[in-house]
Amino acid sequence: MNLDIRRLGAATRRSPLGLSTTRGDRICDFVSDDARVLYDVAAPAAPGSPSFERAGPRERIYFDPAALRVGIVTCGGLCPGTNNVLRAAVMELWFHYGVRSIVGFRYGFAGLVPRAIAPAELSPDVVDEIHHRGGSLLGSSRGTQDPTEMIATLEREGIGVLLVVGGDGTMRGAQSIVDEADRRGLPLAVVAVPKTIDNDIPLVERTFGFETAFSVAVDAIRAAHTEAKGYDNGVGLVKLMGRHSGAITTHAALAEPDVNLALIPEVPFILDGERSVVAWLVERLARRRHAVIVVAEGAGQDLLGEDDLGRDASGNLRLGDIGAFLRDHLAVSLRARGVNASVKYIDPSYMIRSAPASPNDSIFAADLARYAVHAALSGRTAMVVGFWNGQFTHVPLSASLALTKRVDPEGDLWRSVLESTGQPAAWG
C-alpha cells in the first residue's frame, strides 16, 4: 500500500501563518513534513511500517497566495456539514493565507463544463451565515463529466487549487481531473474533502455528516418505537441509507437501543422459514407485543427478485426498495401465521440529507476544510484529507480508490449491535 503524497514541486515560499517551529515557546507549531501517523497502532512500529503523512500547516508553501485562484466544488448527495466546509475553507484562505480570488463551481462537476452556470465568487461576506443551514450553498449533482472539458474550464478560470467535496464517486471524478491535468502538464493541486453520510471512504475513519446522519436517524427510530408500542403487535420499520455499508444503521441502532433487529448489506438474512426474520418476529411479538426493525437500503437486495434496474448518474447499480418490500412482506407473512400486526414504515432519508450539521460535525467539517487548504497551499495534490487514530492525515486518492470500507461481520462493531438488539448472530 503506497501512502506517499504527490507534490507539484518544491515549496519555497515562507508560509504567512506566523506559526512556530520550536516546541515550548507557547506558539502554535507548523507540522513537519516528516511527521507520520501509523496505519496500525497495534502493530510494532518496525522500519517500513505503513504510515500516513500527518496533515497540518507547513512552514513552506508552494503557491503565492496573492496570485492564486482557488476553486471549490461540492458533489454527490446532500450531506450535513457541506456548508461548514465551504465557510471554513473560504475563511482560512482569505484571512490566514491572504487568498483573494476564490470561486465556487455550481452544481457539482456539472459546473465545470462549458454549458454550466457561471461560478460564484466567494468571500467571507458570502459565506458568513451558511453554516446554520443544511444543503450546499453551491448546489450539487451526481454523475461524471468529461475530464477534458473540466480541465479546460479550470484553465480558462485560472484555477491553481481545486478543493473537491464529495464521496467515493466524487473521488473518482477528482482522480480523472488529476490524470487529465498530468496529461497536459498543468500544475493543478487537487485536494478532496471526504463527504459521505455512509462513512464508507477507505483509509478514513470518519467523514463529516456521518454523526449528524445517525443522530437524525435516532429521531426516526424513536418515532417508530412509539408507533410500535401504540398498537398490539405493533412493528416499527425504519429504512436508513447505506448502499453497501451498514455504518449508519449500526450506529443508529447502538445510539437508540430500542432497536430489536438491524439488517445491513454486509450480513445476509433469510425472510421465511424456521430460522428467519419472520420466525424471529413472530416469537418477538408473542413475548413483547411490539418490535422495532432498522434496515439499510442496500440490505436484502437478493430477496427482491427484480431484474437489473440499471445504474444511476453516479454509476452505482440502482437498488430495489427493501423498505417497502419488507413492509408488505412482513404484514402478509404475519397474517398468514395468524398474527394480526400493525406495521408502520418510516423513511427519513431526505430529512437526514438536508439537516444542518450537529455541533460535533460542525467542528469536524471545518477542521477537514482547513487541513485541505493547508495541504493544497503546500503544493500537495491527488489526495484526500483523512482522519486516522485521532489525527488528521493525507491519503493518496489512488490508495483510497483501490480499497473498500464495510462493516466487518466478525468485528467489534457488529458484535455490539448483536448484543444490543439480542437478534440472532446468523440466520437459517
C-alpha positions as CSV (number, residue, x, y, z in Angstrom):
1,M,0.0,0.0,0.0
2,N,1.7,3.2,-1.2
3,L,0.7,6.1,1.0
4,D,3.2,8.6,-0.4
5,I,1.6,12.0,-1.3
6,R,2.4,13.7,-4.6
7,R,3.6,17.3,-4.7
8,L,3.6,19.8,-7.6
9,G,7.1,20.9,-6.8
10,A,9.3,22.3,-4.2
11,A,7.6,24.5,-1.6
12,T,9.9,27.6,-1.5
13,R,7.7,30.3,-0.1
14,R,7.5,31.0,3.6
15,S,4.0,30.5,5.0
16,P,2.2,33.7,6.1
17,L,0.6,31.9,9.0
18,G,3.2,33.1,11.5
19,L,3.4,29.8,13.4
20,S,6.5,28.4,15.1
21,T,9.0,25.6,14.6
22,T,10.1,25.5,18.2
23,R,8.4,23.4,20.9
24,G,7.8,25.0,24.2
25,D,7.6,28.7,23.1
26,R,3.8,28.8,23.6
27,I,3.2,29.5,19.9
28,C,1.3,27.1,17.7
29,D,3.6,25.0,15.6
30,F,3.9,24.1,11.9
31,V,3.7,20.4,11.1
32,S,7.0,18.9,9.9
33,D,7.0,17.1,6.5
34,D,8.4,14.1,8.4
35,A,5.5,13.8,10.8
36,R,3.7,10.5,10.3
37,V,0.6,8.6,11.7
38,L,1.0,4.9,11.9
39,Y,-1.6,2.9,9.9
40,D,-1.7,0.1,12.5
41,V,-1.0,1.4,16.1
42,A,-1.5,-2.1,17.4
43,A,1.5,-3.5,15.5
44,P,5.1,-2.8,16.4
45,A,6.5,0.3,14.7
46,A,9.1,-1.5,12.6
47,P,11.1,0.2,9.9
48,G,8.9,0.5,6.8
49,S,5.6,0.2,8.7
50,P,2.8,1.8,6.7
51,S,2.0,5.3,7.8
52,F,0.2,8.4,6.7
53,E,1.6,11.8,6.2
54,R,0.3,13.9,9.1
55,A,-1.9,16.8,8.0
56,G,-1.4,20.4,9.0
57,P,0.2,23.8,8.1
58,R,3.6,23.7,6.6
59,E,6.4,26.2,7.1
60,R,7.0,26.4,3.4
61,I,4.2,26.7,0.8
62,Y,4.2,26.2,-3.0
63,F,1.7,28.8,-4.2
64,D,1.9,32.6,-4.0
65,P,-1.4,33.4,-2.2
66,A,-1.6,36.9,-3.8
67,A,-1.6,35.4,-7.3
68,L,-3.6,32.2,-6.6
69,R,-7.1,31.5,-7.7
70,V,-8.9,28.7,-5.8
71,G,-11.9,26.7,-7.0
72,I,-14.3,24.8,-4.7
73,V,-16.9,22.2,-5.9
74,T,-19.4,20.1,-3.9
75,C,-20.7,16.9,-5.5
76,G,-22.9,13.9,-4.9
77,G,-25.9,13.7,-2.5
78,L,-26.6,16.5,0.0
79,C,-24.8,15.9,3.3
80,P,-24.9,17.8,6.7
81,G,-21.8,19.9,7.1
82,T,-21.1,20.8,3.5
83,N,-21.7,24.5,4.2
84,N,-19.5,24.3,7.2
85,V,-16.7,23.0,4.9
86,L,-17.3,25.8,2.4
87,R,-17.3,28.5,5.0
88,A,-14.2,27.3,6.8
89,A,-12.2,26.9,3.6
90,V,-13.0,30.4,2.5
91,M,-12.2,31.9,5.9
92,E,-8.9,30.0,6.0
93,L,-7.9,31.0,2.5
94,W,-9.0,34.7,2.9
95,F,-7.9,35.6,6.4
96,H,-4.9,33.4,7.1
97,Y,-3.3,32.9,3.7
98,G,-4.4,36.1,2.1
99,V,-6.0,34.5,-1.0
100,R,-8.5,37.0,-2.5
101,S,-9.7,35.0,-5.6
102,I,-12.0,32.1,-4.6
103,V,-14.8,30.7,-6.8
104,G,-17.4,28.1,-6.2
105,F,-18.5,25.9,-9.2
106,R,-22.2,25.4,-9.2
107,Y,-24.0,22.0,-9.0
108,G,-21.1,19.7,-8.7
109,F,-18.9,18.6,-11.6
110,A,-21.7,19.8,-13.9
111,G,-20.4,23.3,-13.1
112,L,-17.1,22.5,-14.7
113,V,-18.3,22.1,-18.3
114,P,-18.8,24.8,-20.9
115,R,-22.6,24.9,-20.7
116,A,-22.6,25.3,-16.9
117,I,-23.8,28.2,-14.8
118,A,-21.1,30.7,-14.2
119,P,-19.1,30.1,-11.0
120,A,-19.9,32.1,-7.9
121,E,-17.3,34.5,-6.4
122,L,-16.8,33.5,-2.7
123,S,-15.7,35.8,0.1
124,P,-16.2,35.9,3.9
125,D,-19.4,38.0,3.4
126,V,-20.9,35.5,1.0
127,V,-20.3,32.5,3.4
128,D,-20.9,34.3,6.6
129,E,-24.2,32.6,7.7
130,I,-24.2,29.5,5.6
131,H,-23.1,27.1,8.4
132,H,-26.5,27.5,10.0
133,R,-28.2,25.8,7.0
134,G,-28.3,22.4,5.6
135,G,-27.6,21.6,1.9
136,S,-24.9,23.3,-0.1
137,L,-24.5,27.0,-1.0
138,L,-23.1,25.9,-4.3
139,G,-25.7,23.2,-5.0
140,S,-24.7,19.7,-6.1
141,S,-25.2,17.0,-8.7
142,R,-24.4,13.4,-9.3
143,G,-22.6,11.9,-12.3
144,T,-19.4,12.2,-14.2
145,Q,-18.3,14.8,-16.7
146,D,-15.7,14.8,-19.4
147,P,-12.3,15.5,-17.7
148,T,-11.0,17.3,-20.8
149,E,-13.9,19.7,-20.5
150,M,-13.5,20.2,-16.8
151,I,-9.7,20.9,-17.2
152,A,-10.5,23.3,-20.0
153,T,-12.8,25.2,-17.6
154,L,-10.2,25.2,-14.8
155,E,-7.6,26.5,-17.2
156,R,-9.9,29.2,-18.5
157,E,-10.7,30.3,-14.9
158,G,-7.0,30.3,-14.0
159,I,-7.5,27.8,-11.1
160,G,-4.4,26.7,-9.3
161,V,-6.1,24.8,-6.5
162,L,-9.3,22.8,-6.7
163,L,-10.9,21.7,-3.5
164,V,-13.4,18.8,-4.2
165,V,-16.0,17.9,-1.6
166,G,-17.7,14.5,-2.1
167,G,-17.8,10.8,-1.6
168,D,-16.4,7.8,-3.4
169,G,-17.8,8.7,-6.8
170,T,-16.5,12.2,-6.4
171,M,-13.1,10.9,-5.6
172,R,-13.1,9.0,-8.9
173,G,-14.0,12.3,-10.6
174,A,-11.2,14.1,-8.8
175,Q,-8.8,11.4,-9.9
176,S,-9.9,11.9,-13.6
177,I,-9.2,15.6,-13.2
178,V,-5.7,14.8,-11.8
179,D,-5.0,12.5,-14.7
180,E,-6.0,15.0,-17.3
181,A,-4.0,17.7,-15.6
182,D,-1.0,15.4,-15.6
183,R,-1.5,14.7,-19.3
184,R,-1.5,18.4,-20.1
185,G,1.3,19.3,-17.7
186,L,-1.0,21.6,-15.8
187,P,0.3,22.5,-12.2
188,L,-3.1,22.0,-10.5
189,A,-3.4,21.0,-6.9
190,V,-6.5,18.8,-6.4
191,V,-7.4,18.0,-2.7
192,A,-10.5,16.2,-1.7
193,V,-12.6,16.6,1.5
194,P,-14.4,13.3,2.2
195,K,-18.2,13.8,2.3
196,T,-20.5,10.8,2.8
197,I,-23.1,10.1,5.4
198,D,-22.4,6.4,4.8
199,N,-18.9,6.8,6.3
200,D,-17.6,4.4,3.6
201,I,-14.4,6.2,2.4
202,P,-11.5,3.7,2.7
203,L,-8.5,4.8,4.9
204,V,-10.6,7.4,6.5
205,E,-12.1,6.6,10.0
206,R,-14.8,9.2,9.9
207,T,-16.4,11.5,7.3
208,F,-18.3,14.7,8.1
209,G,-22.0,14.4,8.1
210,F,-22.0,10.8,9.5
211,E,-22.6,11.7,13.1
212,T,-25.4,14.1,12.1
213,A,-26.9,11.3,9.9
214,F,-27.2,8.7,12.6
215,S,-28.3,11.3,15.1
216,V,-31.2,12.3,13.0
217,A,-31.9,8.7,12.3
218,V,-32.4,8.2,16.0
219,D,-35.3,10.5,15.9
220,A,-37.0,8.3,13.3
221,I,-36.3,5.2,15.3
222,R,-37.9,6.8,18.4
223,A,-41.0,7.6,16.3
224,A,-41.1,4.0,15.1
225,H,-40.8,2.8,18.6
226,T,-43.7,5.0,19.8
227,E,-45.8,3.8,16.9
228,A,-44.9,0.1,17.6
229,K,-45.8,0.4,21.3
230,G,-49.0,2.2,20.5
231,Y,-50.6,-1.0,18.9
232,D,-50.9,-4.6,19.9
233,N,-48.3,-6.5,17.8
234,G,-47.0,-3.2,16.5
235,V,-44.0,-3.2,14.2
236,G,-42.0,-0.1,13.6
237,L,-39.8,-0.3,10.4
238,V,-37.2,2.3,9.5
239,K,-35.1,2.3,6.3
240,L,-31.8,4.1,6.5
241,M,-29.2,5.0,4.0
242,G,-26.3,2.7,3.2
243,R,-25.9,1.2,-0.3
244,H,-23.0,-1.1,0.6
245,S,-22.2,-0.2,4.2
246,G,-24.4,-0.6,7.3
247,A,-22.5,2.1,9.2
248,I,-25.5,4.4,9.8
249,T,-27.8,1.5,10.7
250,T,-25.3,0.0,13.2
251,H,-24.5,3.3,14.9
252,A,-28.2,4.4,15.0
253,A,-29.1,1.0,16.5
254,L,-26.5,1.4,19.2
255,A,-27.4,5.1,19.9
256,E,-31.1,4.1,20.2
257,P,-31.2,0.7,21.9
258,D,-34.9,0.3,21.4
259,V,-34.0,-1.3,18.1
260,N,-34.7,-5.0,18.2
261,L,-33.4,-6.0,14.7
262,A,-30.8,-4.4,12.5
263,L,-30.3,-5.5,8.9
264,I,-27.3,-4.4,6.9
265,P,-25.8,-5.2,3.5
266,E,-22.8,-7.0,4.9
267,V,-24.8,-9.7,6.7
268,P,-27.3,-11.7,4.5
269,F,-30.6,-12.7,6.1
270,I,-33.4,-15.1,5.4
271,L,-37.0,-13.8,5.4
272,D,-39.0,-17.1,5.6
273,G,-38.5,-20.5,7.2
274,E,-37.7,-21.9,10.5
275,R,-34.8,-19.6,11.5
276,S,-35.8,-16.5,9.6
277,V,-36.7,-12.9,10.1
278,V,-40.4,-13.7,10.0
279,A,-40.0,-16.5,12.5
280,W,-37.9,-14.3,14.8
281,L,-40.6,-11.6,14.6
282,V,-43.4,-13.9,15.4
283,E,-41.6,-15.0,18.6
284,R,-40.7,-11.4,19.5
285,L,-44.3,-10.3,19.2
286,A,-45.5,-13.2,21.3
287,R,-43.1,-12.1,24.1
288,R,-43.1,-8.3,23.9
289,R,-46.1,-7.4,21.7
290,H,-44.0,-4.9,19.7
291,A,-40.8,-4.7,17.7
292,V,-38.6,-2.1,16.0
293,I,-36.6,-3.1,12.9
294,V,-34.0,-0.9,11.1
295,V,-32.8,-1.8,7.6
296,A,-30.1,-0.3,5.5
297,E,-31.2,0.5,1.9
298,G,-28.7,-2.0,0.4
299,A,-29.6,-4.9,2.6
300,G,-31.5,-7.9,1.3
301,Q,-31.3,-6.9,-2.4
302,D,-31.0,-10.6,-3.3
303,L,-34.5,-11.1,-1.9
304,L,-36.3,-8.7,-4.1
305,G,-36.2,-10.8,-7.2
306,E,-36.1,-7.8,-9.5
307,D,-34.4,-7.5,-12.9
308,D,-31.4,-5.3,-13.5
309,L,-32.5,-1.8,-12.6
310,G,-29.6,-0.1,-14.4
311,R,-27.3,2.5,-12.9
312,D,-27.8,5.9,-11.5
313,A,-26.0,9.1,-12.6
314,S,-23.0,8.2,-10.4
315,G,-22.6,4.8,-12.0
316,N,-24.0,2.9,-9.0
317,L,-26.4,0.0,-9.5
318,R,-29.9,1.1,-8.8
319,L,-31.4,-0.5,-5.7
320,G,-34.8,-2.0,-5.2
321,D,-36.8,-0.6,-2.3
322,I,-36.1,-3.0,0.5
323,G,-38.1,-0.9,3.0
324,A,-41.4,-1.0,1.1
325,F,-40.8,-4.7,0.3
326,L,-40.2,-5.6,3.9
327,R,-43.3,-3.6,5.0
328,D,-45.6,-5.5,2.7
329,H,-43.9,-8.9,3.1
330,L,-43.9,-8.8,6.9
331,A,-47.6,-7.8,7.0
332,V,-48.6,-10.6,4.7
333,S,-46.4,-13.3,6.3
334,L,-47.5,-12.4,9.8
335,R,-51.1,-12.5,8.8
336,A,-50.5,-16.0,7.3
337,R,-49.2,-17.1,10.7
338,G,-52.3,-15.8,12.5
339,V,-50.6,-12.7,13.8
340,N,-52.7,-9.5,13.3
341,A,-49.8,-7.0,13.2
342,S,-49.7,-3.2,12.5
343,V,-46.6,-2.4,10.5
344,K,-45.6,1.3,10.4
345,Y,-42.9,2.3,7.9
346,I,-40.6,5.4,8.1
347,D,-38.1,6.5,5.5
348,P,-36.3,9.6,6.8
349,S,-33.6,9.7,4.1
350,Y,-34.1,13.2,2.8
351,M,-34.7,14.7,6.2
352,I,-31.3,13.3,7.1
353,R,-29.5,14.6,4.0
354,S,-30.9,18.1,4.3
355,A,-30.3,18.6,8.1
356,P,-27.7,21.1,9.3
357,A,-24.7,19.7,10.9
358,S,-24.6,18.7,14.6
359,P,-22.2,20.7,16.8
360,N,-19.5,18.0,16.7
361,D,-19.9,17.5,12.9
362,S,-19.6,21.3,12.5
363,I,-16.2,21.2,14.2
364,F,-15.1,18.2,12.3
365,A,-16.2,19.5,8.9
366,A,-14.4,22.9,9.5
367,D,-11.3,21.1,10.6
368,L,-11.2,19.0,7.4
369,A,-11.6,22.1,5.3
370,R,-8.7,23.9,7.0
371,Y,-6.5,20.8,6.6
372,A,-7.4,20.6,2.9
373,V,-6.4,24.3,2.5
374,H,-3.0,23.7,4.2
375,A,-2.3,20.7,2.0
376,A,-3.2,22.4,-1.2
377,L,-1.2,25.6,-0.5
378,S,1.8,23.5,0.2
379,G,1.5,22.0,-3.3
380,R,0.2,18.6,-2.4
381,T,-2.2,17.1,-4.9
382,A,-4.1,13.9,-5.8
383,M,-5.0,13.4,-2.2
384,V,-7.9,13.3,0.3
385,V,-7.8,14.7,3.8
386,G,-8.3,11.8,6.2
387,F,-8.7,11.1,9.9
388,W,-6.9,8.1,11.4
389,N,-6.0,7.1,15.0
390,G,-7.1,10.5,16.3
391,Q,-5.0,12.5,13.8
392,F,-5.8,14.3,10.5
393,T,-3.9,12.8,7.7
394,H,-3.1,12.9,4.0
395,V,-4.3,9.9,2.0
396,P,-3.5,9.4,-1.7
397,L,-6.6,9.3,-3.9
398,S,-5.2,6.2,-5.6
399,A,-4.9,4.3,-2.4
400,S,-8.4,5.2,-1.3
401,L,-9.9,4.3,-4.6
402,A,-8.2,0.9,-4.6
403,L,-10.0,-0.3,-1.4
404,T,-13.5,-0.6,0.0
405,K,-14.8,0.1,3.5
406,R,-17.5,-2.0,5.1
407,V,-18.9,-3.1,8.4
408,D,-16.9,-6.2,9.5
409,P,-19.5,-9.0,10.3
410,E,-16.9,-10.5,12.6
411,G,-15.8,-7.2,14.2
412,D,-16.4,-5.5,17.4
413,L,-19.0,-3.0,16.0
414,W,-21.3,-5.7,14.7
415,R,-20.9,-7.8,17.8
416,S,-22.0,-4.7,19.8
417,V,-25.1,-4.4,17.7
418,L,-26.0,-8.1,18.2
419,E,-25.5,-7.7,22.0
420,S,-27.7,-4.5,22.0
421,T,-30.6,-5.9,19.9
422,G,-30.4,-9.5,21.0
423,Q,-31.0,-10.6,17.4
424,P,-29.6,-13.9,16.1
425,A,-25.9,-13.9,15.0
426,A,-26.8,-16.0,12.0
427,W,-30.0,-16.9,10.0
428,G,-31.0,-20.3,8.7
